[in-house]
Amino acid sequence: MSMQRHGRRPSGFALALALSLFLIPATASLAVLAVRFATVWGPSGPLHMTTGGESVSLLNVMKIQHGLPLYEEPIEPPFYPTTLYNAGFYHLYAAATSGLAPDGPGVARGGRVLTLGLACLGLAATLAYGFMGLFRRESGAASRSRWVGPAMAVAAVAVVLGGLPGWWLLSIRPDVGGAACGAVALAIALGMGTKREFAAGASAGLVLAAAWSFKQSCVLILGGLILSALIQRRWRFLAALIAPVAATVAAFTLLLGPEYRYNTVFATSLAGFDFKNVVVLAAHFAIKGIFPLAVSILGLVVLPRAGWLRRDERVALAACWATTLFGGWAACYRNGSAMNYFFEFSAVAGFLALILARRLIEAVEAREGLAAPLLGGLAVAALACSLQDVGRLASPGRFDLVQHRFTAARNPEMERARDLVRAADGPVYCQPGLSGLAWNLPFPVYTFDDEPFFHRPAKRRGLLRGPGMMGQIAERHFRLVVLESEAVDLVEPMKRAGYIQQPDWPTLLVFTAPSEDAQRLTVNR
């Protein structure tokens, strides 16, 4: 019997506790997001990547704006250009940022805002589905509390904009947009239900085709909807769902040419597999994703008790939860994987968060015995994720290394690096400044963020033409190399090639070719 039934806790206290367990994580997440947004929008915003590989995506977006081919052979020297994602992502970002300043900083800021906007689109679709459910004729005597709506809203915010996506919400990458499209498609499929099978399937399929056009791996929500349709034998829905996606895949594959197929199919297959990735990323996910993971599990627990839901909704949500969680975990087996493979899971968790919030408020107000264990489990998850966000705000140097890079104390050094790379009279490889794009180096620039996942295995297989990046270093192809301090794997190859590391650079690694006049390339400090 619950404490409320004994009268030792008024229902008002339990109700306030339930609301706060969603409100506190949501507030902490929004505070972190606000600080990060101010960071990337500030003067030093375009000087650093927010996620690995962001500069490659920015380069490809700007290639479209410069009228250059998007897909080229990645085995060709000297730039070895990789374009590993689908064309819809690059073309949307190129079109959306084309009216901004035609330079790296303008496109970087605009693209990052677009990513956040897409995340908010997915959040809006999730909330629209949840609030539409409030107007259904409920099967039972559940109350219509005025607190249900606010609880649902903050629960969805805490999941969708929380610690799991993190910096990816402000990065030029396809994963957030693909997951947002998945959320829109799921809202359509759940909202339209079984009365309009063909329309529901076709509408959701069109949006899922858009998700795939961002990134080839954005198919986990699609897989969940297919699984649920098979379980329920919804054949018309299944056919209508698959048709737009299949047509889009066929059109891209046939019409975009051999370079497209080489980049998006073959080149991506070269990244190796390592079981260690599965273990490490599972541990990271259990920490960073504790709130969406816990909320989604509790949401599954209350699904049978959510009387306003139809059977097809329950089956679809459970199926999508399974495919996005275990499919994302399986994808972590590939080298280069990160939390981005769980973003579709986060989208599904947002829907389950709505259901949990509504059912929890109802249970608290009705003083059901179910309320106490739900509150206990939610409290643990809310505390764990909120403490992480507090740490990110209080000590970015320890808990938020990306934000730590943007400190104003680094600006003078970055300005020196900018002047140095602009003064070089030959090829430059520059990691900071988004591979030099933020400093408007001659276009295109050298960017090798995909080197460990494509160029290195391609070199081992004898696929690369020319020396490859490491060969270019050995041949002293670059007059100047400016590296982030994390690029320790390049330091020894640089020194073996005879490059001279310049002193008096506190946080950057600066190497000049031995034939260069170091004095001429040194900027007055």
Number of C-alpha atoms within 10 A of each C-alpha: 10 16 16 21 14 9 9 9 12 13 17 12 12 20 18 13 15 22 21 17 24 27 21 18 28 26 18 22 25 18 16 21 22 11 14 23 19 11 19 23 18 12 13 20 23 26 26 22 24 26 17 14 18 20 31 24 23 23 27 26 27 27 18 18 20 13 8 12 11 21 25 18 17 23 23 16 15 16 15 22 25 29 25 24 25 21 21 18 23 26 18 15 27 22 12 14 22 18 11 13 12 14 16 24 23 16 28 33 22 22 24 23 20 21 23 20 17 19 26 19 17 26 23 19 20 31 23 16 20 24 15 10 15 14 10 10 9 15 11 9 7 15 15 14 11 9 15 21 19 14 23 28 24 24 32 29 25 28 32 30 22 27 28 28 22 21 19 24 29 28 28 32 29 26 29 31 30 29 32 30 30 32 32 24 31 32 23 23 27 20 16 17 18 18 8 12 19 18 19 24 29 24 18 31 29 21 23 31 27 22 32 28 24 26 23 17 17 28 21 26 30 25 18 23 29 22 20 22 22 13 13 13 11 17 15 16 25 22 17 20 30 21 16 21 24 12 13 17 15 11 11 16 15 12 10 13 12 13 17 24 17 20 23 20 15 14 22 18 14 18 20 14 16 13 12 13 20 20 14 12 17 18 12 15 18 14 17 21 24 21 31 32 23 19 29 27 19 22 29 21 14 18 22 13 12 21 16 18 17 14 14 18 18 17 19 23 24 22 21 27 27 19 21 27 20 15 22 24 21 14 18 26 19 20 18 16 17 22 20 21 24 24 26 29 27 30 31 29 32 31 29 32 35 29 28 27 28 25 25 26 26 21 19 25 18 15 19 16 15 15 23 19 12 21 17 13 14 20 17 14 20 24 15 17 26 22 13 19 24 16 16 22 19 12 14 16 15 10 16 19 13 17 21 16 22 21 13 10 9 15 15 11 15 18 15 16 23 22 15 18 23 17 14 17 11 11 17 22 21 25 25 23 25 26 29 29 28 22 21 17 19 12 12 17 21 24 23 22 17 20 17 15 19 25 26 19 17 20 19 9 10 10 15 21 14 14 15 22 22 18 14 15 23 18 12 19 17 20 21 25 21 23 19 16 14 10 12 11 8 13 16 11 15 20 14 11 17 18 25 19 18 13 10 11 13 9 14 21 21 22 23 24 20 15 11 15 10 14 8 10 18 16 15 8 7
